Amino acid sequence: MRDKSMAWLEDYVATNARVFAQAGVPYIKLQDQTREAGPMAASSLAITAALARFLRAEVPGIGLGIIVEAHDPVASLSIAHAAGADFVRLKVFVGAAMTAQGPRTGMGAQALAFRNALGRDDIAILADVHDRTAVPMSSETPEFAAEWAQKTGADGLILTGADWADSLSRIRRARETGIKRPILLGGSVTTANVGEALTAADGVIVSTALMRKDAAASDVLRWDLDLCRRFMDAARG
């Protein structure tokens, strides 16, 4: 979407956020997907911060989170701080992992230090534990990495296995290890399995299952209101 105008991007984020708000979804994430090997580019940071602040004003009734593709907790937290967002999602929070952009090391200590410098402990940090889009560079188990993330200071953990059964197993093992932080299941959640997911996890992250099947690449509206409502009905049980 780098070729789109700010007006188009504002329309895009507001239109789709209203779908989620109407369906009763409590939280959404604004995501910058610009692939960058180093810190977030200044242009990407500026655009994302402006869109986040615009979205907060246009759809104030829904919780807002920030995630960026760059390995840059300072950028994520800066955007959240400027926009009044509720949380950030940070990948490779502890340990080390090989990604498509190269090796990345744990950003947890830097994230906590910068959040403290901002005086914004109210911005929650959700930390991915062995995210499926990267390969761990060391041999610790997911539950051991979850302990690291909890001790480092993450407010919540996101666990996602190689498949559905593996995701549920990772959550179960993390609980058995003594993880007390809220755990979100990070992938493969659908209307059909969200009930099962919520018997194991405190929350779920879902996107693809709720998207319009007939959306063209140029369409502003990407998520389906009816699918979102059905999903929330299933989640409520």
N, C-alpha and C positions, 0 to 999 in steps of 0.2 A: 504493500500500500504506500510505498515511498513516493509514488508518482501522484498521489492524491493531494488535493488542496486541504488546508486546515478546515475550511467550511465543510468539505465532504467528510473528513474524519470526525468532526464534531457531530454531524448528522448521524454517522455510523455508530458512534459510541452511545449517543443519547437514545437513538431508536431502539437499539438492542437492549440497553439497560432498562428501558421502560417495559419491554417484554418480560424480563426477569422480575421486575417489581410487580407487574400486574399478576404474575403467576405465583407470587409469594415467596420467591427465592430470597433468602435473607442476606446473602453476600455474593458479590461478584469480584472478579479480578480484571484489571486493565493490564494487558501484556504487551510489551515491546518485544518483537521477535527479530530485531536486527541482529544478525550474527556478527559478533565482534570478538576478536581474540583477546583483547585487553579490556581496559575500562570502557564504560559506556561513552559513546561519542557525545560531545556537547550538543549537537543538533538533535540527536535522539532523545537526550535527557530533557531538552527544552520542550520538544513537541509532546512528550509523554506527560510532563508536569502540567503543561497547559491543558491538555485533554483531561487529565485527572481532576484538575480544579474545576474545569467546565462541567464535567460529569457530576461532581459533587454538588454543584449548584443546580443543575438541571434535574437530577433525580436524587434528591436529598434523603429519601426514605429507605435507601438500600445501603448496606455496608459495603465498603470499597477496599480492595486490596491492590497491591502493586507487585508485578513480577517483570523482570527484564532478562533478556537473553544473555547480556554481558555478565561476566563474573565480577559484580561490582555492588557490594552491599551499601556503599556510601551513596551511590546513585539511587538505588531503590528506596532507601530511607529518606534521602533528600526529597525525592518526589512525593513520598507519603507525607512528609513533614509540610511541604508547601501546599499540598492539596487537602490536607486534613483527612487522609485515608486512615483506615482502621488497622491494617496489617500489611506486611510484606511477606512474600514467599521467596525463600532463598535456597538454591540448590548447592550441593557440595558445601554444606555447612560445617561438617567435620570430616577428617580423613583426607583422602585424595582420590581423584577419579580422572580417567581419560575420557574426553569428550570429542565431538567432531571438530572443535576449535583447538584441541590440544589439551595438555594436562592442566588440571585445576586443583588447588589445595584448599583446605577448609577455611571458610571466611568467617566462622563464628565469632572469634575473638575480636576481629575488626568490626563486625556488625554491632556487637554489644558495646564496644567502646564508643563508636560513633553515635549510637542511640543515646547513650548516657551523656555524651557531649551536647546533643541536641536538647536534652532534658525531656525526652519524649518516650518514657517507659510505657505510655499508653498505646504506642504503636506495637502491636503484637508481631512477633517473629515466628513464622511457620517454616520449619526446616525440613527439607526433603532428606530422607535416609535411604541411601543407595537407589537413587532415581534410576528408572529403567532406560533413560536415554544416555546414560554414561556407564562406564565399566570401572568398578573399584580398582584401585592400584595396590591395595593391600588386602590381607586375607581375613579381616575381622568379619564376624557374622553381622547380619542386619540388626539383630537385637543388641549386640555389643555397640554398634555404631549409634543405635538409638539411645543407649545409656550415655555415650559421649555427648550427643546433641542435647540431652536433658541437662547434663551437668554443665555444659557450656552456657546454657541459659535460654534455649529455645522455649517459647511459650506453648508451642504445639508442634507435633511431628506429622509428616506425611510419609506414609509407607505405601509402596507400590511394588508388587512382585512381577515375575515374568509372565504370569497368567493369573486368572481369578483365584484359583486354589492357593497359589503361592502367596498372593496378597493377604488372604485371610490367615494363612499359616504364619506369616511374618507378624501380623498384628497380635495373634494369639501368643506367639513366643515373646514378643516385646512385653506384653502384659505379665506373662509369667516371670520375666526377668525383673519386674518391679517398676516399669515405666508408669509414672503417675500423670504425665502431661496428656492433654487431649490428643488423640490420634485420628487423623483423617486418612481415608482410603483414596489413593490418588489416581486410579485409572480403571477403565473397563466397567464403570458403573452404568447401569441402565435402569429403566423403569421396572423391568422384570426382576432385577436382583438387588435393588436398593434396600428392600426390607431386610434381606440377609446381610447386606453390608453393614447396616446400622445395628445389627445384633453384636457385631464385633468392634466396629469403629464408632467414634463419637461424631463423625461427620464424613461427608464424601465430597469429592471434586468431580464434576461432570460437565462436559461440553458437547462432544461429538454426537452423543446419543440424542441431543435435544435440537440439533441443527435442522434447518429446512432441507428436505431431500431434493427440492426442485430449484434451489437458489443458484443463480448464475454468478459468475465471478465478479460481475459489476454491480450486483445487488447490494443495497445498503442493509436491508433486513436479512439476517442470516439465521436467527434462531426462531423456532416455531412456538408460538404462544400455547397452542393446544398441547403439544408435547411437553412443554414446561409445566403446564398445569397438571397433566396426568402424572408427571414425575413427582411433583410435590404432594399430590394426593397419595401416591404410593409410599412416599417417605414418611408421611404422617401416620400411615397405617390405617 
